[in-house]
Amino acid sequence: MMRRFLLLLLNEVKLLSTTLPIHFIALFQPALMFSLMAFVLISPTFDINVARSGIPEQKYLVTMMEQVGSPVGDAYMRPIQVEWEQGDPIPRGQIVWIDTSSGKTTVTQTFGLIDSNMVKNFRNRLTSAALLLWQKSLGSAAIEVEQVPQLPRDVSYRVYFGLAMIPLAAFIGASFVGAFLTAQEFEFKTITEYQLAPVSWGMILSTRLLRLCITGIISGIILGLFLYLFDRALPSSLLFALLVLFAMGLIGACVGTGMALLLRSTLPAFVTTLTSAFFFWIMGGAFGLPAGFGGAYEAVSRWMPNTYAVKTLYSLYYGVGEVELGSALVNLFIFASIGCLGVMLIYIRVMLRRGEGEQ
C-alpha cells in the first residue's frame, strides 16, 4: 500500500516538468506582487517641505512637526525648510508656507500633482502639528492624553501586508497547479489512466492533494523569505506558521481540483480559481484585521479561511495574543476538512458518472 502511494506521489512530482510555467507563476507570483507593493506602500514618515521665512511662529511650527509621531516608533513628519516663493514650482508634491500679511498668522499647505490619498495624509499630518501647537499653548489647562502602546516598537505596515499575503501564496500555489493539472487530464484524456489504475480513488486523490499542499507550502515560504529580506520579520513559531501554510495549501488544493473536476477545461478552472483566491484574501483581512473594520465586513470575514490564517500569523509576527492560536488553527482546519469532503464528493460524482458513460 505504501509503495503504491509513493509511486503515485513520485508520478505527481514528475508531472512538474509538464507545467513549468504554471509552477513558476504559482510559486513566485505572490512574492513578486508583494515586492512590487512594498515599494509603493506609504511609510509612516513624510517629508514636509516648509518655505523658509523669518517669521518667529515658523520655528514653533517646525518644532511641533518634529514631535508628532508614535511614542514607540518613527516620527510622522520630517520637516525640510526650503527656499520658496509664491508662484514657484511646488517641490516634490507639496509646500507649507506661513503668512502674516493679514495681521494674523496663517499656515497654508499647497499641493502639486499628487493623488487624493496623499493629500489626505499630508493634510492630516499638518493638522496634527497644529493641534499639538494648540495644546502646548493651553499650558496647565490642556488635557493630557496618555498613549499606551500595544507593542514595544512600532512594526511597519509592510510586515502586516506581507503576512496577510502568505496565506494567499499558499492558496495560489496549490490551487493554480491543481486546477491546471486536473483540467488538462480531462482535455488530454489522461484521466482514464487513473480510472484504470489498480489503486483506490482515495489514494489517487490524497496523493494529488498532498503534492499540491507541498507546492503551496513552498510558495508561502518563498514569500516569507521575501518578507524577511525587506523587514527582517520572522514568525515566533515556525511550526504554527507551517501549519497555517499546510491548511491554506490544502484548502487551495481542494478548490483548484474541485473547480477543474466540475469545469473540465483549463481556462475556466484557472479563472475561477484566481477569482476565489483573491476573494478569500480581500474579504479575509488583506489590508487590516477584520475587527478593525467592523460591520458587514467583519461578519463576512468570519466565513473566510484567510481570516483565521491572518489572525494566527499576526500573533506570530507581532508577538501579541490577538487570538488564541489553538482556536484559530482549529477553525482553519475545519475549513480544510470541509474542502476535503467537498472535493471527495465531487471526485466520486464526476468519476462515477464518467465511468458509467464509458460503459
ZASE-871878 format. One record per residue (C-alpha): x, y, z; chain. Coordinates in steps of 0.001 Angstrom, whole numbers, always signed. Example, Ala and Ser with C-alpha at 12.3 -4.5 7.8 and 13.67 -1.06 7.14 Angstrom:
BEGIN
<site u="+12300" v="-4500" w="+7800" kette="A"/>
<site u="+13670" v="-1060" w="+7140" kette="A"/>
***
This chain:
BEGIN
<site u="+0" v="+0" w="+0" kette="A"/>
<site u="+2726" v="+2447" w="+996" kette="A"/>
<site u="+4768" v="+1519" w="-2089" kette="A"/>
<site u="+1837" v="+2314" w="-4375" kette="A"/>
<site u="+1268" v="+5588" w="-2540" kette="A"/>
<site u="+4908" v="+6589" w="-3000" kette="A"/>
<site u="+4815" v="+5630" w="-6685" kette="A"/>
<site u="+1727" v="+7778" w="-7201" kette="A"/>
<site u="+3403" v="+10655" w="-5357" kette="A"/>
<site u="+6520" v="+10238" w="-7494" kette="A"/>
<site u="+4359" v="+10382" w="-10621" kette="A"/>
<site u="+2784" v="+13602" w="-9332" kette="A"/>
<site u="+6245" v="+15097" w="-8853" kette="A"/>
<site u="+7252" v="+14080" w="-12382" kette="A"/>
<site u="+4269" v="+15989" w="-13745" kette="A"/>
<site u="+6070" v="+19163" w="-12682" kette="A"/>
<site u="+8123" v="+19059" w="-15881" kette="A"/>
<site u="+4949" v="+19298" w="-17991" kette="A"/>
<site u="+3760" v="+22531" w="-16335" kette="A"/>
<site u="+6904" v="+24505" w="-15524" kette="A"/>
<site u="+5429" v="+27952" w="-16448" kette="A"/>
<site u="+2382" v="+27344" w="-14239" kette="A"/>
<site u="+4598" v="+26260" w="-11359" kette="A"/>
<site u="+6729" v="+29368" w="-11771" kette="A"/>
<site u="+3619" v="+31582" w="-11595" kette="A"/>
<site u="+2195" v="+29682" w="-8646" kette="A"/>
<site u="+5435" v="+29791" w="-6652" kette="A"/>
<site u="+6737" v="+33273" w="-7370" kette="A"/>
<site u="+3762" v="+35451" w="-8415" kette="A"/>
<site u="+2671" v="+36233" w="-4810" kette="A"/>
<site u="+6249" v="+37080" w="-3775" kette="A"/>
<site u="+6727" v="+39325" w="-6815" kette="A"/>
<site u="+3369" v="+41017" w="-6133" kette="A"/>
<site u="+4421" v="+41675" w="-2535" kette="A"/>
<site u="+7787" v="+43057" w="-3664" kette="A"/>
<site u="+6161" v="+45496" w="-6080" kette="A"/>
<site u="+3623" v="+46638" w="-3486" kette="A"/>
<site u="+6349" v="+47036" w="-858" kette="A"/>
<site u="+7907" v="+49832" w="-2909" kette="A"/>
<site u="+4677" v="+51850" w="-3114" kette="A"/>
<site u="+3255" v="+51299" w="+390" kette="A"/>
<site u="+3141" v="+54530" w="+2364" kette="A"/>
<site u="+5818" v="+54841" w="+5040" kette="A"/>
<site u="+4949" v="+56499" w="+8395" kette="A"/>
<site u="+7435" v="+59366" w="+7949" kette="A"/>
<site u="+6595" v="+62013" w="+5347" kette="A"/>
<site u="+8972" v="+64695" w="+4088" kette="A"/>
<site u="+7127" v="+68010" w="+4563" kette="A"/>
<site u="+8547" v="+70989" w="+2680" kette="A"/>
<site u="+8315" v="+74228" w="+4639" kette="A"/>
<site u="+9038" v="+77534" w="+2918" kette="A"/>
<site u="+11838" v="+79266" w="+4803" kette="A"/>
<site u="+10890" v="+82625" w="+6337" kette="A"/>
<site u="+11894" v="+84935" w="+9164" kette="A"/>
<site u="+8513" v="+84659" w="+10889" kette="A"/>
<site u="+9032" v="+83555" w="+14537" kette="A"/>
<site u="+5987" v="+81286" w="+14506" kette="A"/>
<site u="+7639" v="+79094" w="+11881" kette="A"/>
<site u="+10183" v="+77866" w="+14400" kette="A"/>
<site u="+7421" v="+76728" w="+16767" kette="A"/>
<site u="+5503" v="+75023" w="+13962" kette="A"/>
<site u="+8578" v="+73115" w="+12784" kette="A"/>
<site u="+9284" v="+72043" w="+16370" kette="A"/>
<site u="+5765" v="+70645" w="+16696" kette="A"/>
<site u="+6130" v="+68833" w="+13352" kette="A"/>
<site u="+9206" v="+67065" w="+14676" kette="A"/>
<site u="+7320" v="+65933" w="+17800" kette="A"/>
<site u="+4308" v="+64395" w="+16035" kette="A"/>
<site u="+4619" v="+60624" w="+15875" kette="A"/>
<site u="+4306" v="+57336" w="+17676" kette="A"/>
<site u="+5798" v="+57145" w="+21166" kette="A"/>
<site u="+7447" v="+53834" w="+20215" kette="A"/>
<site u="+8064" v="+54350" w="+16503" kette="A"/>
<site u="+9159" v="+56696" w="+13780" kette="A"/>
<site u="+8227" v="+60354" w="+13549" kette="A"/>
<site u="+5281" v="+61075" w="+11259" kette="A"/>
<site u="+6921" v="+64093" w="+9663" kette="A"/>
<site u="+10353" v="+65199" w="+8588" kette="A"/>
<site u="+10103" v="+68996" w="+8046" kette="A"/>
<site u="+12519" v="+70238" w="+5395" kette="A"/>
<site u="+12955" v="+74001" w="+5132" kette="A"/>
<site u="+13401" v="+75139" w="+1544" kette="A"/>
<site u="+13712" v="+78408" w="-327" kette="A"/>
<site u="+10345" v="+79043" w="-1975" kette="A"/>
<site u="+8232" v="+81988" w="-3075" kette="A"/>
<site u="+4603" v="+82037" w="-4163" kette="A"/>
<site u="+4449" v="+81305" w="-7873" kette="A"/>
<site u="+7460" v="+78989" w="-7824" kette="A"/>
<site u="+7012" v="+75310" w="-8797" kette="A"/>
<site u="+5862" v="+73182" w="-5863" kette="A"/>
<site u="+8757" v="+70997" w="-4727" kette="A"/>
<site u="+8052" v="+67254" w="-4509" kette="A"/>
<site u="+4280" v="+67402" w="-4275" kette="A"/>
<site u="+3552" v="+69949" w="-1531" kette="A"/>
<site u="+4751" v="+73006" w="+359" kette="A"/>
<site u="+3792" v="+74586" w="+3686" kette="A"/>
<site u="+4178" v="+78341" w="+3993" kette="A"/>
<site u="+3361" v="+80871" w="+6717" kette="A"/>
<site u="+1857" v="+84281" w="+6060" kette="A"/>
<site u="+1244" v="+87222" w="+8430" kette="A"/>
<site u="+220" v="+89865" w="+5872" kette="A"/>
<site u="-3424" v="+89838" w="+7054" kette="A"/>
<site u="-2452" v="+90677" w="+10628" kette="A"/>
<site u="-2730" v="+87115" w="+11894" kette="A"/>
<site u="-560" v="+84078" w="+11329" kette="A"/>
<site u="-1890" v="+81748" w="+8653" kette="A"/>
<site u="-396" v="+78376" w="+7696" kette="A"/>
<site u="-1162" v="+77296" w="+4135" kette="A"/>
<site u="-417" v="+73921" w="+2574" kette="A"/>
<site u="-292" v="+73904" w="-1222" kette="A"/>
<site u="-283" v="+70678" w="-3211" kette="A"/>
<site u="+1059" v="+69743" w="-6611" kette="A"/>
<site u="+133" v="+66808" w="-8822" kette="A"/>
<site u="-482" v="+64109" w="-6197" kette="A"/>
<site u="-3450" v="+61812" w="-5658" kette="A"/>
<site u="-6191" v="+62422" w="-3108" kette="A"/>
<site u="-4885" v="+59761" w="-721" kette="A"/>
<site u="-1534" v="+61552" w="-492" kette="A"/>
<site u="-3312" v="+64876" w="+4" kette="A"/>
<site u="-5213" v="+63349" w="+2923" kette="A"/>
<site u="-2027" v="+62038" w="+4521" kette="A"/>
<site u="-133" v="+65334" w="+4130" kette="A"/>
<site u="-3104" v="+67314" w="+5454" kette="A"/>
<site u="-3636" v="+65061" w="+8464" kette="A"/>
<site u="-19" v="+65389" w="+9487" kette="A"/>
<site u="-81" v="+69184" w="+9333" kette="A"/>
<site u="-3342" v="+69168" w="+11305" kette="A"/>
<site u="-1684" v="+67008" w="+13977" kette="A"/>
<site u="+1165" v="+69508" w="+14301" kette="A"/>
<site u="-1316" v="+72396" w="+14597" kette="A"/>
<site u="-3289" v="+70579" w="+17297" kette="A"/>
<site u="-112" v="+69845" w="+19226" kette="A"/>
<site u="+884" v="+73504" w="+18958" kette="A"/>
<site u="-2564" v="+74500" w="+20237" kette="A"/>
<site u="-2349" v="+72064" w="+23150" kette="A"/>
<site u="+1072" v="+73403" w="+24126" kette="A"/>
<site u="-381" v="+76925" w="+24191" kette="A"/>
<site u="-3053" v="+75857" w="+26715" kette="A"/>
<site u="-453" v="+75187" w="+29367" kette="A"/>
<site u="-1928" v="+73701" w="+32545" kette="A"/>
<site u="-5444" v="+73819" w="+31047" kette="A"/>
<site u="-4535" v="+71228" w="+28412" kette="A"/>
<site u="-5887" v="+67684" w="+28670" kette="A"/>
<site u="-3065" v="+65164" w="+28777" kette="A"/>
<site u="-3704" v="+62086" w="+26628" kette="A"/>
<site u="-1775" v="+59039" w="+27788" kette="A"/>
<site u="-794" v="+56703" w="+24969" kette="A"/>
<site u="-283" v="+53053" w="+25925" kette="A"/>
<site u="+1464" v="+51218" w="+23047" kette="A"/>
<site u="+463" v="+47640" w="+22339" kette="A"/>
<site u="+3988" v="+46761" w="+21202" kette="A"/>
<site u="+7419" v="+47796" w="+22488" kette="A"/>
<site u="+8210" v="+49084" w="+18999" kette="A"/>
<site u="+6039" v="+50004" w="+16020" kette="A"/>
<site u="+6042" v="+47441" w="+13241" kette="A"/>
<site u="+5987" v="+48553" w="+9626" kette="A"/>
<site u="+2662" v="+48104" w="+7828" kette="A"/>
<site u="+4654" v="+46265" w="+5182" kette="A"/>
<site u="+5008" v="+43411" w="+7688" kette="A"/>
<site u="+1232" v="+43117" w="+8041" kette="A"/>
<site u="+726" v="+43286" w="+4282" kette="A"/>
<site u="+3342" v="+40557" w="+3799" kette="A"/>
<site u="+1977" v="+38215" w="+6461" kette="A"/>
<site u="-1548" v="+38688" w="+5078" kette="A"/>
<site u="-272" v="+37609" w="+1654" kette="A"/>
<site u="+1411" v="+34431" w="+2935" kette="A"/>
<site u="-1922" v="+32504" w="+3143" kette="A"/>
<site u="-2752" v="+33803" w="-343" kette="A"/>
<site u="+588" v="+32476" w="-1598" kette="A"/>
<site u="-100" v="+29010" w="-174" kette="A"/>
<site u="-3626" v="+29022" w="-1627" kette="A"/>
<site u="-2472" v="+30143" w="-5074" kette="A"/>
<site u="+491" v="+27772" w="-5112" kette="A"/>
<site u="-1796" v="+24785" w="-4572" kette="A"/>
<site u="-4946" v="+25866" w="-6402" kette="A"/>
<site u="-3351" v="+27103" w="-9634" kette="A"/>
<site u="-1391" v="+23914" w="-10180" kette="A"/>
<site u="-4295" v="+21717" w="-9075" kette="A"/>
<site u="-6737" v="+23402" w="-11444" kette="A"/>
<site u="-4324" v="+23262" w="-14377" kette="A"/>
<site u="-3215" v="+19635" w="-13927" kette="A"/>
<site u="-6704" v="+18248" w="-13320" kette="A"/>
<site u="-8280" v="+20164" w="-16203" kette="A"/>
<site u="-5518" v="+19017" w="-18556" kette="A"/>
<site u="-6185" v="+15398" w="-17628" kette="A"/>
<site u="-9707" v="+15783" w="-18976" kette="A"/>
<site u="-8592" v="+17703" w="-22065" kette="A"/>
<site u="-5857" v="+15165" w="-22945" kette="A"/>
<site u="-7977" v="+12152" w="-21853" kette="A"/>
<site u="-5262" v="+11007" w="-19442" kette="A"/>
<site u="-7861" v="+10862" w="-16670" kette="A"/>
<site u="-8608" v="+7341" w="-17962" kette="A"/>
<site u="-5243" v="+6185" w="-16622" kette="A"/>
<site u="-6390" v="+6976" w="-13090" kette="A"/>
<site u="-9653" v="+5126" w="-13650" kette="A"/>
<site u="-7732" v="+2022" w="-14735" kette="A"/>
<site u="-5089" v="+2261" w="-12001" kette="A"/>
<site u="-5093" v="-708" w="-9542" kette="A"/>
<site u="-5479" v="+1603" w="-6547" kette="A"/>
<site u="-8437" v="+3201" w="-4812" kette="A"/>
<site u="-9725" v="+6619" w="-5778" kette="A"/>
<site u="-8975" v="+7777" w="-2244" kette="A"/>
<site u="-5272" v="+7092" w="-2661" kette="A"/>
<site u="-5185" v="+8829" w="-6049" kette="A"/>
<site u="-6905" v="+11922" w="-4706" kette="A"/>
<site u="-4880" v="+12052" w="-1474" kette="A"/>
<site u="-1555" v="+11916" w="-3342" kette="A"/>
<site u="-2701" v="+14753" w="-5611" kette="A"/>
<site u="-3772" v="+16890" w="-2639" kette="A"/>
<site u="-553" v="+16167" w="-743" kette="A"/>
<site u="+1601" v="+17115" w="-3715" kette="A"/>
<site u="-378" v="+20345" w="-4152" kette="A"/>
<site u="-65" v="+21113" w="-427" kette="A"/>
<site u="+3720" v="+20865" w="-727" kette="A"/>
<site u="+3625" v="+23311" w="-3641" kette="A"/>
<site u="+1505" v="+25727" w="-1588" kette="A"/>
<site u="+3837" v="+25476" w="+1407" kette="A"/>
<site u="+6861" v="+26233" w="-784" kette="A"/>
<site u="+5089" v="+29263" w="-2280" kette="A"/>
<site u="+4292" v="+30572" w="+1209" kette="A"/>
<site u="+7879" v="+30013" w="+2368" kette="A"/>
<site u="+9227" v="+31947" w="-631" kette="A"/>
<site u="+7027" v="+34928" w="+227" kette="A"/>
<site u="+8059" v="+34630" w="+3885" kette="A"/>
<site u="+11704" v="+34837" w="+2808" kette="A"/>
<site u="+10958" v="+37983" w="+792" kette="A"/>
<site u="+9281" v="+39481" w="+3870" kette="A"/>
<site u="+12387" v="+38678" w="+5908" kette="A"/>
<site u="+14618" v="+40338" w="+3326" kette="A"/>
<site u="+12527" v="+43518" w="+3436" kette="A"/>
<site u="+11885" v="+43821" w="+7176" kette="A"/>
<site u="+13808" v="+41044" w="+8952" kette="A"/>
<site u="+10429" v="+39770" w="+10154" kette="A"/>
<site u="+10093" v="+36136" w="+11240" kette="A"/>
<site u="+7249" v="+34247" w="+12961" kette="A"/>
<site u="+7769" v="+33390" w="+16613" kette="A"/>
<site u="+6857" v="+29751" w="+15925" kette="A"/>
<site u="+7879" v="+28096" w="+12672" kette="A"/>
<site u="+5691" v="+25081" w="+13461" kette="A"/>
<site u="+2479" v="+27121" w="+13748" kette="A"/>
<site u="+3389" v="+29053" w="+10583" kette="A"/>
<site u="+3869" v="+25789" w="+8684" kette="A"/>
<site u="+514" v="+24521" w="+9970" kette="A"/>
<site u="-1121" v="+27659" w="+8555" kette="A"/>
<site u="+584" v="+27080" w="+5206" kette="A"/>
<site u="-440" v="+23428" w="+5203" kette="A"/>
<site u="-4078" v="+24249" w="+5947" kette="A"/>
<site u="-4280" v="+27031" w="+3338" kette="A"/>
<site u="-2450" v="+24857" w="+808" kette="A"/>
<site u="-4929" v="+22048" w="+1425" kette="A"/>
<site u="-7883" v="+24425" w="+1009" kette="A"/>
<site u="-6369" v="+25771" w="-2201" kette="A"/>
<site u="-5731" v="+22252" w="-3488" kette="A"/>
<site u="-9347" v="+21300" w="-2830" kette="A"/>
<site u="-10719" v="+24429" w="-4517" kette="A"/>
<site u="-8455" v="+24139" w="-7577" kette="A"/>
<site u="-9024" v="+20409" w="-8037" kette="A"/>
<site u="-12760" v="+20690" w="-7393" kette="A"/>
<site u="-13216" v="+23514" w="-9909" kette="A"/>
<site u="-11287" v="+21565" w="-12555" kette="A"/>
<site u="-13343" v="+18410" w="-11927" kette="A"/>
<site u="-16551" v="+20376" w="-12401" kette="A"/>
<site u="-15480" v="+22545" w="-15359" kette="A"/>
<site u="-13024" v="+20102" w="-17069" kette="A"/>
<site u="-11454" v="+22967" w="-19005" kette="A"/>
<site u="-8189" v="+24735" w="-18244" kette="A"/>
<site u="-9126" v="+28390" w="-18761" kette="A"/>
<site u="-12464" v="+28421" w="-16876" kette="A"/>
<site u="-10938" v="+26451" w="-13991" kette="A"/>
<site u="-7933" v="+28796" w="-13891" kette="A"/>
<site u="-10060" v="+31965" w="-13893" kette="A"/>
<site u="-12475" v="+30610" w="-11274" kette="A"/>
<site u="-9612" v="+29605" w="-9012" kette="A"/>
<site u="-7945" v="+33005" w="-9390" kette="A"/>
<site u="-11207" v="+34771" w="-8546" kette="A"/>
<site u="-11784" v="+32682" w="-5440" kette="A"/>
<site u="-8187" v="+33207" w="-4275" kette="A"/>
<site u="-8432" v="+36988" w="-4332" kette="A"/>
<site u="-11981" v="+36989" w="-2948" kette="A"/>
<site u="-10896" v="+34942" w="+87" kette="A"/>
<site u="-7851" v="+37191" w="+508" kette="A"/>
<site u="-9604" v="+40564" w="+237" kette="A"/>
<site u="-12544" v="+39523" w="+2415" kette="A"/>
<site u="-10257" v="+37764" w="+4895" kette="A"/>
<site u="-8110" v="+40589" w="+6252" kette="A"/>
<site u="-5937" v="+41514" w="+3278" kette="A"/>
<site u="-5328" v="+45110" w="+4412" kette="A"/>
<site u="-6099" v="+45004" w="+8131" kette="A"/>
<site u="-7585" v="+42802" w="+10831" kette="A"/>
<site u="-11344" v="+42494" w="+10144" kette="A"/>
<site u="-12180" v="+43564" w="+13700" kette="A"/>
<site u="-10768" v="+46984" w="+12871" kette="A"/>
<site u="-13296" v="+47463" w="+10060" kette="A"/>
<site u="-16342" v="+46109" w="+11860" kette="A"/>
<site u="-19847" v="+45894" w="+10435" kette="A"/>
<site u="-20679" v="+43756" w="+7447" kette="A"/>
<site u="-17025" v="+43237" w="+6512" kette="A"/>
<site u="-16223" v="+41645" w="+9859" kette="A"/>
<site u="-19353" v="+39477" w="+9650" kette="A"/>
<site u="-18456" v="+38183" w="+6179" kette="A"/>
<site u="-14807" v="+37674" w="+7163" kette="A"/>
<site u="-15807" v="+35037" w="+9722" kette="A"/>
<site u="-16667" v="+32755" w="+6800" kette="A"/>
<site u="-13301" v="+33228" w="+5098" kette="A"/>
<site u="-10438" v="+30797" w="+5865" kette="A"/>
<site u="-7921" v="+33583" w="+5249" kette="A"/>
<site u="-9253" v="+35438" w="+8293" kette="A"/>
<site u="-8076" v="+32738" w="+10686" kette="A"/>
<site u="-4794" v="+32281" w="+8850" kette="A"/>
<site u="-4090" v="+36027" w="+9031" kette="A"/>
<site u="-5030" v="+36236" w="+12711" kette="A"/>
<site u="-2690" v="+33355" w="+13529" kette="A"/>
<site u="+202" v="+34858" w="+11569" kette="A"/>
<site u="-498" v="+38277" w="+13104" kette="A"/>
<site u="+30" v="+36798" w="+16558" kette="A"/>
<site u="+3200" v="+35046" w="+15384" kette="A"/>
<site u="+4748" v="+38079" w="+13663" kette="A"/>
<site u="+3632" v="+40786" w="+16094" kette="A"/>
<site u="+4091" v="+38796" w="+19276" kette="A"/>
<site u="+675" v="+39669" w="+20697" kette="A"/>
<site u="-2259" v="+37482" w="+21637" kette="A"/>
<site u="-4771" v="+38824" w="+19114" kette="A"/>
<site u="-6448" v="+35415" w="+19117" kette="A"/>
<site u="-5873" v="+32057" w="+20721" kette="A"/>
<site u="-3630" v="+30216" w="+18297" kette="A"/>
<site u="-5348" v="+26922" w="+19010" kette="A"/>
<site u="-8806" v="+28345" w="+18319" kette="A"/>
<site u="-7741" v="+29994" w="+15052" kette="A"/>
<site u="-5984" v="+26856" w="+13824" kette="A"/>
<site u="-8984" v="+24688" w="+14703" kette="A"/>
<site u="-11242" v="+26968" w="+12635" kette="A"/>
<site u="-8719" v="+26899" w="+9805" kette="A"/>
<site u="-8582" v="+23099" w="+9746" kette="A"/>
<site u="-12371" v="+22935" w="+9886" kette="A"/>
<site u="-12377" v="+24840" w="+6583" kette="A"/>
<site u="-9725" v="+22443" w="+5261" kette="A"/>
<site u="-11824" v="+19429" w="+6319" kette="A"/>
<site u="-14887" v="+20870" w="+4594" kette="A"/>
<site u="-12787" v="+21422" w="+1474" kette="A"/>
<site u="-11545" v="+17806" w="+1554" kette="A"/>
<site u="-15070" v="+16475" w="+1985" kette="A"/>
<site u="-16324" v="+18644" w="-856" kette="A"/>
<site u="-13605" v="+17630" w="-3324" kette="A"/>
<site u="-14076" v="+13938" w="-2425" kette="A"/>
<site u="-17798" v="+14132" w="-3165" kette="A"/>
<site u="-17118" v="+15951" w="-6429" kette="A"/>
<site u="-14443" v="+13407" w="-7393" kette="A"/>
<site u="-16708" v="+10438" w="-6719" kette="A"/>
<site u="-19625" v="+12024" w="-8572" kette="A"/>
<site u="-17608" v="+13055" w="-11631" kette="A"/>
<site u="-15548" v="+9879" w="-11939" kette="A"/>
<site u="-18508" v="+7588" w="-11321" kette="A"/>
<site u="-20608" v="+9372" w="-13943" kette="A"/>
<site u="-17686" v="+9248" w="-16358" kette="A"/>
<site u="-17225" v="+5534" w="-15773" kette="A"/>
<site u="-20917" v="+4836" w="-16344" kette="A"/>
<site u="-20854" v="+6926" w="-19532" kette="A"/>
<site u="-17958" v="+4953" w="-20967" kette="A"/>
<site u="-19705" v="+1661" w="-20227" kette="A"/>
***
